[in-house]
């Protein structure tokens, strides 16, 4: 059974009323923080993730569908996924080390370049626009998949699928 406060929050979320975020925080912040703390032990980072979670909750508030999931389940998923994304992000950043002394960035010779792929932007134009947008964001604008998902307002799974299909289509062009 849905509680009166939950009904009120859902009602306010549907209308984009900012009171909803206050009620959400008052009623669910501690529980969501507990979910996040099971994944991220550092309090400061966990607080940041909680904040990011509430930003995402507010951003996607109109997408919440009470017929698909209970409010807490929906909130839980957002907080949990945000914590997992943060953990992955931190692992990726800490695992990369730049070694300038052994860099070969400036040692590329002209015969090392594959001239067949220099026209990639031209071939990219032959793909469906939905694939172009994703590939452009990821490879030419330097976004991560999560950043592209947020920026383009496309679910992360769709970003991954469009990337895979788009790259497969480009492969057909380069390896007929």
VMD Tcl script that draws the C-alpha trace (Angstrom):
set ca {
  {0.00 0.00 0.00}
  {1.27 3.43 -0.94}
  {1.62 5.94 1.92}
  {0.07 9.40 1.90}
  {3.49 11.07 1.82}
  {4.55 8.90 -1.13}
  {1.36 9.84 -3.00}
  {2.05 13.51 -2.33}
  {5.66 13.20 -3.53}
  {4.59 11.42 -6.72}
  {1.91 14.07 -7.32}
  {4.48 16.87 -6.88}
  {7.06 15.10 -9.07}
  {4.56 14.76 -11.90}
  {3.95 18.49 -11.79}
  {7.60 19.46 -11.46}
  {6.96 21.09 -8.10}
  {10.21 21.78 -6.23}
  {8.59 20.83 -2.91}
  {8.94 17.24 -4.08}
  {12.73 17.31 -3.84}
  {12.53 18.63 -0.26}
  {10.10 15.89 0.73}
  {12.22 13.28 -1.04}
  {15.30 14.42 0.82}
  {13.55 14.51 4.20}
  {12.02 11.05 3.74}
  {14.59 9.11 1.73}
  {18.05 10.71 2.05}
  {19.14 8.54 5.00}
  {18.05 5.32 3.31}
  {19.68 6.25 0.01}
  {22.86 7.29 1.81}
  {22.90 3.82 3.39}
  {22.61 2.24 -0.06}
  {25.47 4.39 -1.35}
  {27.67 3.69 1.71}
  {27.50 -0.05 0.99}
  {29.28 0.70 -2.28}
  {31.39 3.74 -1.41}
  {33.00 3.81 2.03}
  {34.41 7.36 1.86}
  {31.84 9.67 3.51}
  {32.73 12.72 1.44}
  {32.45 10.88 -1.88}
  {29.26 9.16 -0.69}
  {27.75 12.58 0.11}
  {28.68 13.77 -3.40}
  {27.04 10.68 -4.89}
  {23.91 11.31 -2.81}
  {23.82 14.86 -4.17}
  {24.31 13.61 -7.74}
  {21.53 11.08 -7.16}
  {19.09 13.79 -6.13}
  {20.04 15.86 -9.17}
  {19.30 12.84 -11.39}
  {16.07 12.14 -9.52}
  {14.93 15.68 -10.17}
  {16.09 15.59 -13.80}
  {14.18 12.36 -14.50}
  {11.23 13.06 -12.18}
  {8.68 13.22 -14.99}
  {9.81 9.81 -16.25}
  {8.85 8.09 -12.99}
  {5.97 5.68 -13.56}
  {4.24 4.42 -10.41}
  {2.79 1.49 -12.36}
  {6.29 0.15 -13.09}
  {7.99 0.51 -9.71}
  {7.45 1.75 -6.19}
  {8.92 5.17 -5.53}
  {11.64 3.84 -3.22}
  {12.63 1.18 -5.75}
  {13.04 3.86 -8.41}
  {15.05 6.08 -6.03}
  {17.15 3.09 -4.93}
  {18.06 2.23 -8.52}
  {19.15 5.78 -9.28}
  {21.29 6.02 -6.12}
  {22.76 2.54 -6.60}
  {23.63 3.13 -10.27}
  {25.11 6.54 -9.50}
  {27.32 4.96 -6.82}
  {28.44 2.22 -9.20}
  {29.20 4.81 -11.92}
  {31.24 6.86 -9.43}
  {33.18 3.77 -8.32}
  {34.01 2.90 -11.93}
  {34.95 6.49 -12.66}
  {37.31 6.62 -9.68}
  {38.92 3.30 -10.66}
  {39.45 4.53 -14.22}
  {41.02 7.79 -13.08}
  {43.34 6.21 -10.52}
  {44.51 3.48 -12.89}
  {45.85 5.85 -15.52}
  {49.31 7.29 -15.24}
  {50.95 9.55 -17.77}
  {54.59 8.86 -18.50}
  {55.90 11.78 -20.49}
  {59.44 10.41 -20.82}
  {58.27 7.38 -22.81}
  {55.58 9.10 -24.84}
  {55.49 8.42 -28.56}
  {52.90 11.09 -29.36}
  {55.37 13.19 -31.34}
  {57.04 10.23 -33.05}
  {54.28 9.47 -35.56}
  {55.62 9.31 -39.08}
  {53.51 9.95 -42.13}
  {53.73 6.33 -43.26}
  {52.38 5.24 -39.86}
  {49.04 6.91 -40.59}
  {46.38 4.78 -42.24}
  {45.13 7.03 -45.01}
  {41.98 4.93 -45.39}
  {40.63 6.20 -42.09}
  {41.46 9.87 -42.49}
  {38.05 10.38 -44.09}
  {36.14 8.97 -41.12}
  {33.97 12.07 -40.72}
  {32.87 11.74 -44.34}
  {31.87 8.11 -43.82}
  {30.26 8.94 -40.50}
  {27.86 11.11 -42.47}
  {26.56 8.04 -44.29}
  {25.23 6.51 -41.04}
  {21.79 7.14 -39.53}
  {21.78 10.39 -37.58}
  {21.14 8.59 -34.27}
  {24.43 6.68 -34.67}
  {26.30 9.77 -35.87}
  {25.28 11.74 -32.79}
  {26.50 9.05 -30.39}
  {29.80 8.36 -32.19}
  {30.47 12.07 -32.54}
  {29.86 12.66 -28.82}
  {32.04 9.74 -27.73}
  {34.95 10.00 -30.16}
  {35.11 13.59 -31.36}
  {33.80 15.44 -28.31}
  {35.56 13.14 -25.83}
  {32.52 12.31 -23.69}
  {32.21 9.16 -21.65}
  {29.18 6.98 -22.32}
  {27.55 8.26 -19.11}
  {28.25 11.89 -20.05}
  {26.79 11.32 -23.52}
  {23.74 9.71 -21.94}
  {23.21 12.70 -19.65}
  {24.00 15.34 -22.28}
  {21.90 13.80 -25.06}
  {19.13 12.67 -22.67}
  {19.37 9.12 -24.04}
  {19.40 6.08 -21.72}
  {22.88 4.62 -21.15}
  {21.88 1.25 -22.63}
  {20.70 2.98 -25.81}
  {24.01 4.86 -26.05}
  {25.89 1.55 -25.85}
  {23.64 -0.11 -28.43}
  {23.89 2.79 -30.88}
  {27.66 2.85 -30.48}
  {27.91 -0.87 -31.19}
  {25.62 -0.69 -34.24}
  {27.28 2.50 -35.52}
  {30.76 0.98 -35.27}
  {29.51 -2.18 -36.99}
  {28.18 -0.05 -39.85}
  {31.48 1.83 -40.13}
  {33.32 -1.49 -40.17}
  {31.23 -2.50 -43.19}
  {32.43 0.63 -44.97}
  {36.11 0.06 -44.19}
  {36.10 -3.75 -44.52}
  {33.52 -4.52 -47.21}
}
mol new
graphics top color blue
foreach p $ca { graphics top sphere $p radius 0.5 }
foreach p [lrange $ca 0 end-1] q [lrange $ca 1 end] { graphics top cylinder $p $q radius 0.2 }
display resetview
